[in-house]
Amino acid sequence: MGKNGFRVLVTGATGYIGGRLVPELLDAGHRVRCLARSPEKLRDHPWSGRADVVRGDVTDARSVGDAMRDIDVAYYLVHALGTGSGFEETDRRAARVFSEAAHAAGVRRIVYLGGLTPAGKPEAELSPHLRSRAEVGRIFLDSGVESVVLRAAVIIGSGSASFEMLRYLTERLPVMVTPSWVRTRVQPIAVRDVLRYLVAAAHLPAGLNRTFDIGGPDVLTYRDMMRAYAVAAGLPRRVILPVPVLSPTLSSYWIGLVTPVPHAIARPLAESLRHEVVCAEHDIARYVPDRPGQPLTCAAALRLALRRIHEAQVSTRWSSAAVPGVPSDPLPTDPDWAGGSLYTDRRQLAVDASPEALWRVIEGIGGDNGWYSFPLAWAVRGRLDRLLGGVGLRRGRRDAAQLRVGDSLDFWRVEEIEPGRLLRLRAEMRLPGLAWLEMYAERGADGRTRYRQRALFHPHGLLGHAYWWSVAPFHTVVFGGMARNIARAATREPKTGRSAPAT
């Protein structure tokens, strides 16, 4: 270890935990390299200028090998949650690629955040999600590279999938008919304690090659956690009625209906909750001593998460990671793109406001601020997307006023942002093709502010063409209305603060 700390590789930096771990490692004095499939998603993070970001994928041996050069400690924070029936093989292959590259590069330690599994339960009886997490941990422990595998159950923190699921179920349903797994005991842990253990794992003594169970001081049922959330949020006591008939599949659709967490992610979470996941040991305290107030109680973790939300200080969310299965083809260039059909819808309006006022409206679009156009049409499209297994509209925004590349924005993702001028969104709803939406704030040659909007759609097959022409008659209402309402909102935009969205 040099005077500037370890040389650290972090995978999963675009995700919920990884995006929070990187600044913690940097603040601890380590030199951090991030391996990301889309490095541009990390460009606007406050810490991006302090870390080295390289392009690669954990299933690609060459890119992983290149990223491992000169690394002391490698953090593995990725998994194929929600990617379909083949996710276990994907997890297995990626873990082997990663461990072999670490061994070849002489990496001193691998650190992996896995899932807590029930004591004494054969792996064959575990949910596929937990079984895969356990297998990945075992691959690292058998790799020949010293490995520290931290196993956590429910992670409580602003923006985590588990917290969002708990939050929306409790807030929206004062009376709940729930699956029997609400009686299952779990040992939740605050995200700040997870990060504390992850950072400390780099400094654990040489020779350790083992798992550590990490959890908070409370062992609760999921029903207890929902009631604890109601207390933390100042809600009336919730009536919770467990029934034995909701299978994990039905549970995941129920969760998807009520919460922003889509079915593809809700199902493995619901399956995991069928098992009692309580720490069998707290050996980590021998190496990372608990101080007063550490680890946080469940109630304290819930209060902290709610405070972060209310103060708009949510640095990462569960939706920070890319949606499984969404293609990442580049935006077709215009006009010389040669990749096939490309449909466009263009709108342009003069705006009686400054470009700065117009930009504030553009950057504030989506989430609770709305889409400035025919709310019923957007709501119906969002519900249809959820029924088809997509993310729908309820992912909302990470921050109410500011966006950065990689942010999820309802069923879009921010692909590019030029502050004050351009916002480009890429569609992540279920579509028979690829779609983008661009919004510009510009000053014309005549000195007037202009709003320019462009929707692009690259159809896949006959169904894609049919889709475009079936919705084309509504574009005047949806896209035309959006352009007019955004322009109108900009004229009402004060010099500071936000205007209410037009409906």
Secondary structure, DSSP 8 states (H G I E B T S, - for coil): -BTTB-EEEEE-TTSHHHHHHHHHHHHTT-EEEEEES-GGGGTTSTTGGGSEEEE--TT-HHHHHHHTTT-SEEEE----TTS-TTHHHHHHHHHHHHHHHHHHHT-SEEEEEEE---TT--GGGS-HHHHHHHHHHHHHHTSSS-EEEEEES-EESTT-HHHHHHHHHHHH-SEEEEEGGGGSEE--EEHHHHHHHHHHHTTS-TT--EEEE---S--EEHHHHHHHHHHHTT----EEEEETT--HHHHHHHHHHHSSS-HHHHHHHHHHTTS-B--S--GGGGTS---TT-S--HHHHHHHHHHHHHTT-----GGGS--TT--------TTT--SS--EEEEEEEEESS-HHHHHHHHHT-SGGG--SS-HHHHHHHHHHHHHTTS--STT--SSSS---TT-EETTEEEEEEETTTEEEEEE-S--SEEEEEEEEEEE-TTS-EEEEEEEEEEE-HHHHHHHHHHHGGGHIIIIIHHHHHHHHHHHH--SSS------
